[in-house]
Amino acid sequence: MTSPLMKWLSSLIVPGGLLVLAAVILLRPGVLPESALPFLHVYPYAVFGLGLLLGCYFNRSRIVFALLVLAVADRALLHFAGGSADPDLVPRVAFHAVAFLLPLNLAAYGLLAERGILTAPGLARLIPILWQPLIVGLIYWAEPLGLARWLEYPFIGADSPAWTPMAQPALVVFGLAVVILVARVIWVRDALASGFLWALVLAFIALHGSGAGGHATQYFATAGLILVVSLLQISYRLAYHDELTRLPGRRALDETLLKLGPRYTVAMVDVDCFKQVNDRYGHDVGDQVLRMVASKLGGVSGGGKAFRYGGEEFSVIFPGKSVVEAVPHLETVREEVEASSFALRGRERPRKASARPRLRSAPRKDVCVTISIGVAEPDSRKEDSLDVMKAADKALYRAKKAGRNQIKP
C-alpha cells in the first residue's frame, strides 16, 4: 500500500516534473530532428491559445493571467533581442526587468485565491500586467542608467554570478518565489500549486538560456503547458473527488461500476449515529469524523477502492474478490475506526500541545466513532451492479438494526 507521502510526491513530480525534464532534454540544440521544427514553431501558439480558452471556459483567472504574463515576457525578450551581455542598454534593461518581474508575477498568481475573470477582483488582477511594462518604460525614459544600475545591482561582490546571465536582484526574487511556492505546495497540496512551482522552474531555465543568447519561447510554452495540465487535473478532481474527504465521489463510483467484471464485491459503509454527533458537537467535529473515516477507508487493503457516496455514507469496491475474501479487509478498517477517537478541545485546553493549561479541572472529552458495513456480490438474482449496490445497502440496514458497529453480508 502506497503511503500518503509517496502519493503526494508522485503527484508533485508527475506530470510537472516530467515535463520540465522533457523540456530540458528535448529542447537542447540538435536533439530534435529537423522534421520537428515546424511543430516547435506552432507549439507556443497552440499552448497559449488552448490555455487561454480553457482558462476562460473554467473561469480560472490565475491560469489566464499567468499565461498572459509568460506570453508578455516571451514577446518582450524577442522584441528587445539581446541579453545581459548586450552592449546596447535597451536589451539589457529589458532582459533584467523581465527576469526581475516574471517570478514576482508567477508567485503572486500562485498565491492569490480564485476570484473569476470577468469580476471586479478578477479584472483588477489584470491591471499589473498592463502597468508593469508602462512603468518600466517610463523609468527608463527618465533615468535609463539608473534603472540599469538598479536591476544589475550586485548585493554580493562586484559582478553578476558567472554561472548565469541573470543579475543578483533577479536571482534573489527567484529564490523568494521558489520558497513561497514550495510552502504553498506543502500547505495546499493541489495540482495548481505544483503547476505554478514547475512553471517558475521553467521560467528560470528559459531566462538562463535566453540571457546567454538562446531562445526562451519553447521553455515559456512548456511552462504554460504545465499550467494547462494542472488546470485539467484540478478540474477533473473537482468533478470526480469529494473536497471534504479527498475520496473519489459519486460520479467516479458510477463510472467504476460500469467497468467491473463479473466478480466483485460492493460494501456500503455508514457512520453510526452521525446525526447525534453533529447535533451534540457541531458540524466541525462532524467533518473531522468524516475525514477520519475516509482516511481509514482510503487505506483499505485487498485492492479495495473507497468512494464518498453521500452524507455520512461511503462505498468500497473490491474488483475480482468475493464477499468472503473482502470481509477480512473491511473488518480491519472497522476495528481501526473503532479504535480511533477525537479529544475535543475545551476552552481551558491550550491551542498548542507544549503550552501549559490554565485550569486542569476540566475532564477530557472523547468522541468515539464506529461504522456499520453491508456487503454484497453479484449472483443469479442480481447481475446488474445497481442491484448489487441495493443488496449491499439492505445488508447495511441489517447491520444497523442488529446493533451497529458490525459487518453484514
Beta strands, then each sheet from edge to edge (+ up, - down):
strand 1: 264-271
strand 2: 305-310
strand 3: 313-319
strand 4: 341-344
strand 5: 365-368
strand 6: 371-376
strand 7: 407-408
sheet 1: 2+ 3- 1+ 6- 7-
sheet 2: 4+ 5-
end
